[in-house]
Amino acid sequence: MLFGRPILMTTALVLLAALIGGVSYLHRIALVGAGYIARDTCVEVFHAGRDADTIPEMDFANLDPRLGLIALKTDTEAETISAGFGPIGRTLAVHIPGYGCVIKRGKLPDLPALAPITETSIPVGDPAALGFDAEALSTALDEEFADPLPEHRAMLILRKGQLVAERYAPGFDADTPMVSASMAKSVTEMMIGAAVQEGLVNIDDRAPVEAWSGSDDPRSAITWRHLLQMQSGLEFDERYLSPFADVPRMNVLEDSAAAFAIDKPLAHEPGAEWKYSTGTSNILQHILRVALEEQGVNYHTYARDKLFEPLGMAHTINVPDRAGDFIGGSYTFATAREWAKLGQLHLQNGLWDGEQILPADWSEFVSTPALDSDQMYGGQVWLNNPGTDGREKFHPMLPDSTYMFFGYRGQIVAIVPEYEMVLVHLGRTPTDPSEEQVPINEAWEKIMAAFVERPSR
């Protein structure tokens, strides 16, 4: 009996620790899942104008079965969405006009009001005059959107700056802003390109990160160029569906997405190895803010003034975190036509209506392969080159010179200089990366088969 009581106490403590650990684990899952759904739904409802009741099934059901247990509460007057597993993980997202929605924990960021933008249209072209078999193209798009399984939401083709064709799934149209996922990284590089054009940033300067400024900190060698080309050397866990991975923690739980990534140690010497990292793009937004504000330029209005307003992008927003930095790796919303305009700006080497918005050589820079990337990545854009070890191109029907904005679940803007073409796809394709491109490539094969007067490669 003398030994029984300590054993019972030890067993009880172990069970209690396991229970606490289990509750903590569930709470973290709940906070990540609820935060993700609350913010995304909030933007979809209060910025994109979608029906809150349709979003869980349409947007989240096939991501993770646990997400189906999250209950949503919509307050249309306060413009908030609350989400949680009952009271567990309960999270509130608040709509801020012009910025989308911010997860509320403590104070919301102090953000300046953004003036509305006057929308400008894209010229509509004659498909036949632009090299397409109009009937074959229309049939291809009709067939793709008749099949619900690929979950296409929007497809659009520009050629020579003219709208050749577009299609939308039910519930979506030309005025529906749609989430970027990682296409936001390309918006980040374009914001930096605009700052380079104005002489506000030199990409070969060291990144202005105070935490790296010590003379004995090897991270002080990281430059803007390293970050743009995903060669910072910083450690980062690029996973999405694990609540303990870096991406969900950074984008949902942390007040500052950039601060989380900035705090990472070096895994490699800067410039020595390529590694895709959403944290890197969030650091880029933060250092752009530092560089602009040090020179008296308003960071929060910069994209609006230098990109969105000149291109007439009335529906486009960048979503900030609680620190007020835009979440540059993941959260831009824009219509299919607006995504096409950004692609067209690159196709035109940064020139728009006579104004040089990006440096004339910026598109060449971002579409040049970064060292150690197996020729598949440039400066916050993906490249269509085949791999040196037999890796297939992302889009076999498009020339090697094609470069792309890529986002999770099939968000793509393909820029095709050889054909003077921009292709846009938005949707909810399969979540397995090995399958993500399959339905898009099947659709684009049909579209490119209708391109009958293409120039020789």
C-alpha positions in Angstrom: 0.0 0.0 0.0 2.9 2.4 0.6 3.8 2.2 -3.1 0.2 2.3 -4.4 -0.5 5.9 -3.7 2.5 7.3 -5.6 1.8 5.1 -8.5 -1.9 6.2 -8.6 -0.8 9.9 -8.3 1.8 9.5 -11.1 -0.8 7.8 -13.3 -3.3 10.5 -12.6 -0.8 13.2 -13.5 0.1 11.4 -16.7 -3.5 11.2 -17.7 -4.1 14.8 -16.8 -1.1 15.9 -18.8 -2.3 13.8 -21.8 -5.8 15.4 -21.4 -4.4 18.9 -21.3 -2.1 18.1 -24.2 -5.1 16.7 -26.2 -7.2 19.7 -25.4 -4.3 22.1 -26.4 -3.9 20.2 -29.6 -7.6 20.4 -30.4 -7.7 24.1 -29.5 -4.8 24.8 -31.9 -6.6 22.9 -34.7 -9.7 24.8 -33.9 -8.0 28.2 -33.9 -6.3 27.6 -37.2 -9.3 26.1 -38.9 -11.7 28.7 -37.5 -9.4 31.6 -38.3 -8.8 30.4 -41.9 -12.5 29.9 -42.6 -13.7 33.1 -40.7 -11.4 35.4 -42.7 -11.9 33.8 -46.1 -15.6 33.7 -45.7 -15.7 37.2 -44.4 -13.9 38.5 -47.6 -16.0 36.3 -49.8 -19.3 37.7 -48.3 -18.5 41.3 -47.6 -16.1 42.1 -50.5 -17.0 39.5 -53.2 -20.7 39.6 -52.4 -21.2 35.8 -52.2 -23.8 34.0 -50.2 -22.4 32.9 -46.8 -24.5 29.8 -46.7 -22.9 28.4 -49.9 -19.3 29.0 -49.0 -18.5 26.1 -46.5 -19.6 23.4 -49.0 -18.2 25.1 -52.1 -14.8 26.3 -50.7 -13.8 24.1 -47.7 -15.6 20.8 -47.8 -13.0 18.8 -49.7 -10.0 20.4 -47.8 -10.3 18.6 -44.5 -13.3 16.8 -42.9 -12.7 18.6 -39.6 -13.5 21.9 -41.3 -17.0 20.7 -41.9 -17.6 20.8 -38.1 -16.9 24.5 -37.9 -20.0 26.6 -37.3 -20.3 30.1 -38.9 -22.2 33.1 -37.6 -22.7 36.1 -39.9 -23.4 39.6 -38.7 -24.3 41.6 -41.8 -24.8 44.8 -39.9 -21.3 44.7 -38.2 -19.9 43.0 -41.2 -18.2 40.2 -39.2 -18.0 36.4 -39.5 -17.5 34.3 -36.4 -16.3 30.7 -36.7 -15.5 27.9 -34.3 -16.2 24.3 -33.1 -18.9 25.6 -30.9 -17.1 27.8 -28.3 -13.7 26.1 -29.0 -11.4 28.1 -31.2 -14.1 30.8 -31.7 -12.6 33.4 -34.0 -14.0 36.7 -35.3 -13.1 38.2 -38.7 -13.9 41.9 -39.3 -14.5 43.5 -42.7 -12.5 46.7 -43.3 -13.6 48.3 -46.6 -10.8 48.4 -49.2 -8.8 45.8 -47.3 -10.9 42.7 -46.9 -11.1 41.1 -43.5 -8.8 40.9 -40.5 -8.8 38.3 -37.8 -9.6 40.2 -34.6 -7.4 39.4 -31.6 -6.9 42.7 -29.7 -6.8 45.9 -31.7 -7.4 46.0 -35.4 -4.6 47.7 -37.5 -4.9 51.4 -38.1 -5.4 51.6 -41.9 -6.0 54.7 -44.0 -9.2 54.9 -46.1 -8.7 54.0 -49.8 -10.3 56.1 -52.5 -12.5 54.1 -54.9 -11.0 53.2 -58.3 -12.8 53.8 -61.6 -13.0 50.5 -63.4 -11.7 50.4 -67.0 -12.8 47.8 -69.5 -10.6 45.5 -71.6 -11.1 45.8 -75.3 -13.1 42.9 -76.8 -11.5 41.3 -79.8 -12.8 39.1 -82.6 -11.5 35.6 -81.9 -11.0 34.9 -85.6 -9.0 38.1 -86.2 -6.9 37.1 -83.2 -6.0 33.6 -84.6 -8.7 31.4 -83.0 -11.3 29.1 -84.5 -14.2 30.9 -82.7 -16.6 27.9 -82.8 -14.0 25.4 -81.6 -13.0 27.8 -78.8 -16.6 28.3 -77.7 -17.2 24.6 -77.7 -14.1 23.9 -75.6 -15.2 26.4 -73.0 -18.8 25.1 -73.0 -17.6 21.5 -72.5 -15.3 22.4 -69.6 -17.9 24.4 -67.7 -20.5 21.7 -68.3 -18.5 19.3 -66.1 -18.7 20.3 -62.4 -15.8 18.0 -61.3 -12.9 20.3 -62.2 -14.5 23.1 -60.3 -13.6 25.8 -62.8 -14.9 29.2 -61.7 -13.4 31.4 -64.3 -11.4 31.1 -67.5 -10.3 34.0 -69.7 -8.1 34.5 -72.7 -6.4 37.7 -73.8 -4.5 38.1 -77.1 -2.7 41.2 -78.1 -4.4 43.0 -75.1 -7.9 42.1 -76.3 -10.4 39.8 -74.7 -10.8 36.7 -76.8 -13.2 34.8 -74.6 -14.3 34.2 -71.0 -16.5 31.8 -69.0 -17.8 31.7 -65.5 -19.4 29.1 -63.3 -22.8 29.7 -61.8 -22.6 32.2 -58.9 -19.5 33.9 -60.4 -19.1 36.6 -63.1 -16.8 39.2 -64.4 -17.3 41.4 -61.3 -16.6 38.6 -58.7 -13.2 39.1 -56.9 -11.6 35.7 -56.4 -8.8 34.7 -54.0 -5.2 34.6 -55.2 -3.7 32.0 -52.9 0.0 32.2 -53.8 -0.6 34.4 -56.9 -0.4 37.2 -54.3 3.4 36.6 -54.4 3.4 38.0 -58.0 1.4 41.1 -56.9 4.1 41.5 -54.2 6.9 41.5 -56.8 4.9 44.0 -59.0 4.6 46.3 -56.0 8.4 46.1 -55.5 8.9 46.6 -59.3 6.9 49.8 -59.1 9.1 51.0 -56.2 12.2 50.1 -58.2 10.8 52.1 -61.1 10.4 55.1 -58.8 13.9 54.8 -57.4 12.7 53.8 -53.9 14.2 50.3 -53.8 17.4 48.7 -55.1 17.0 45.0 -55.2 20.7 44.4 -54.6 20.6 46.3 -51.3 20.5 44.3 -48.1 17.0 43.8 -46.8 16.0 46.5 -44.2 15.2 44.1 -41.4 16.1 45.5 -38.0 16.3 42.0 -36.4 19.0 41.0 -38.9 21.1 44.2 -38.6 23.7 43.0 -36.1 27.2 42.7 -37.5 27.4 39.1 -36.2 24.1 38.1 -37.7 24.6 36.1 -40.9 21.1 37.0 -42.0 22.3 40.6 -42.5 23.7 39.4 -45.9 20.1 38.7 -47.3 19.2 41.1 -50.1 15.9 42.0 -51.8 17.1 39.9 -54.8 17.6 36.8 -52.5 14.1 37.2 -51.2 12.5 37.8 -54.6 14.1 34.7 -56.0 13.4 32.5 -52.9 17.1 32.2 -52.1 17.2 33.8 -48.6 18.5 30.6 -47.0 15.9 31.0 -44.2 14.4 27.8 -42.7 10.7 27.4 -43.4 8.1 24.6 -43.4 6.0 25.1 -46.5 3.0 23.0 -45.6 -0.6 24.1 -45.5 -3.0 21.6 -43.9 -1.1 20.8 -40.7 -2.1 23.2 -37.9 1.5 23.0 -36.6 3.2 23.9 -39.9 4.6 27.4 -40.5 2.1 28.6 -43.1 -1.1 28.2 -41.1 0.6 29.5 -37.9 2.0 32.5 -39.7 -1.1 33.4 -41.7 -3.7 32.7 -39.0 -2.3 32.7 -35.5 0.5 35.3 -35.6 -0.2 39.1 -35.3 2.6 39.7 -37.8 3.1 37.2 -40.6 6.4 38.8 -41.5 7.8 38.8 -38.0 7.2 35.1 -37.7 9.2 34.5 -40.9 11.9 37.1 -40.0 12.6 35.2 -36.8 13.6 32.0 -38.6 17.3 31.0 -38.5 19.4 30.4 -41.6 19.4 26.8 -43.0 21.7 27.8 -45.9 23.9 30.7 -46.8 21.9 33.4 -48.6 22.0 32.9 -52.4 23.3 29.3 -52.2 20.0 27.3 -52.5 16.5 27.8 -53.8 13.6 27.0 -51.5 9.9 28.0 -52.0 8.7 29.8 -49.0 5.5 31.8 -48.4 7.2 33.4 -45.4 9.7 35.0 -47.8 6.9 36.9 -49.6 5.5 38.2 -46.3 9.0 39.4 -45.4 9.1 41.2 -48.8 5.8 43.1 -48.0 7.2 44.1 -44.6 10.5 45.4 -46.0 8.7 47.2 -48.7 6.6 49.0 -46.0 9.8 49.9 -44.2 11.5 51.2 -47.3 8.5 53.3 -48.4 7.7 54.7 -45.0 11.3 55.7 -44.4 11.0 57.8 -47.6 7.7 59.3 -46.6 5.6 57.2 -49.0 2.3 55.7 -47.8 2.7 51.9 -47.9 -1.0 51.1 -47.6 -2.1 53.2 -50.6 0.9 52.2 -52.7 -0.5 49.3 -54.6 -3.8 51.2 -55.1 -2.0 54.3 -56.5 0.8 52.6 -58.5 -0.9 49.4 -59.8 -4.6 49.1 -59.3 -5.7 52.6 -60.2 -3.6 53.0 -63.4 -5.0 49.6 -64.6 -8.6 50.4 -63.6 -8.8 47.5 -61.1 -11.8 48.6 -59.1 -12.4 45.3 -57.2 -8.8 44.4 -56.2 -7.7 44.3 -52.6 -4.6 43.2 -50.6 -5.6 41.7 -47.2 -3.4 42.8 -44.2 -2.5 41.0 -41.0 -3.0 42.5 -37.5 0.3 44.3 -37.8 -0.9 46.1 -40.9 1.4 44.4 -43.4 -0.2 42.9 -46.4 -0.1 39.1 -46.4 2.0 39.1 -49.5 2.2 35.4 -49.9 -1.4 34.5 -50.0 -4.2 37.1 -49.8 -5.0 39.3 -52.8 -8.5 39.3 -54.3 -9.2 40.3 -57.8 -11.6 39.5 -60.7 -10.5 37.3 -63.6 -10.2 40.4 -65.8 -8.1 42.2 -63.2 -5.8 39.2 -62.9 -5.6 39.3 -66.7 -4.6 43.0 -66.6 -1.7 42.2 -64.2 -0.5 39.5 -66.6 -0.9 41.9 -69.6 1.2 44.5 -67.7 4.0 42.0 -67.5 3.5 41.1 -71.2 3.9 44.8 -72.1 7.1 45.0 -70.1 5.6 47.2 -67.4 4.1 49.8 -69.8 0.5 50.8 -69.5 -1.3 53.6 -71.4 2.1 55.3 -72.0 3.2 55.1 -68.4 6.2 52.9 -67.4 4.7 51.4 -64.2 7.4 48.7 -63.8 11.0 49.0 -65.1 11.2 48.0 -68.7 13.5 45.0 -67.8 11.5 44.0 -64.7 9.5 41.3 -66.6 12.7 39.9 -67.9 14.2 39.8 -64.4 11.2 38.0 -62.8 11.0 35.4 -65.7 14.8 34.6 -65.5 15.4 31.3 -63.7 16.8 31.7 -60.2 19.9 29.7 -59.5 19.3 26.2 -58.1 15.6 26.3 -59.0 15.9 23.7 -61.8 14.8 26.5 -64.1 11.2 26.5 -62.8 11.2 29.7 -60.7 12.1 33.3 -61.2 11.2 36.3 -59.1 8.0 35.4 -57.3 6.7 33.8 -60.5 6.9 30.2 -61.8 8.5 29.2 -65.1 7.4 26.7 -67.8 10.8 25.3 -68.5 11.3 21.5 -68.5 13.6 20.3 -65.7 17.2 19.2 -66.3 16.4 15.8 -64.9 13.4 15.1 -67.2 10.8 17.0 -65.1 7.9 17.8 -67.4 6.8 21.4 -68.0 3.8 22.6 -65.9 1.9 23.3 -69.1 3.1 21.2 -72.1 0.8 23.0 -74.6 2.5 26.3 -73.9 6.0 27.5 -74.9 9.0 27.2 -72.6 9.1 31.1 -72.3 5.7 31.1 -70.5 5.8 32.3 -66.9 3.0 32.1 -64.4 1.4 33.4 -61.3 0.5 30.2 -59.4 -1.9 29.8 -56.5 -3.1 26.8 -54.5 -6.1 24.9 -56.0 -5.7 26.1 -59.5 -5.3 29.9 -59.4 -3.1 30.6 -62.5 -2.2 33.5 -64.7 -0.1 32.3 -67.6 1.9 35.0 -69.5 2.9 33.7 -73.0 5.2 36.3 -74.7 5.6 34.2 -77.9 1.9 34.2 -78.5 1.2 37.7 -77.0 -1.3 35.9 -74.8 -2.5 35.8 -71.2 -4.5 32.8 -69.9 -6.4 33.0 -66.6 -7.8 30.1 -64.6 -9.6 30.5 -61.2 -11.3 27.7 -59.3 -11.1 24.9 -56.7 -9.2 22.1 -58.4 -8.0 19.0 -56.5 -5.8 19.7 -53.5 -3.2 17.0 -54.3 -0.3 19.0 -55.9 0.3 16.1 -58.3 -3.3 16.4 -59.6 -3.7 20.2 -59.4 -2.7 20.9 -62.9 -4.5 18.0 -64.6 -7.9 19.6 -65.1 -6.4 22.9 -66.1 -4.1 21.3 -68.6 -6.9 19.3 -70.1 -8.9 22.6 -70.5 -6.0 24.5 -71.9 -5.2 21.7 -74.4 -8.7 22.3 -75.9 -8.3 26.1 -75.8 -4.9 26.0 -77.5 -6.2 23.5 -80.1 -8.5 26.3 -81.2 -5.6 28.7 -81.6 -5.1 27.9 -85.3 -2.9 30.8 -86.5 -0.2 30.7 -83.9 3.2 32.1 -84.7 6.0 29.5 -85.1 8.0 28.8 -81.9 
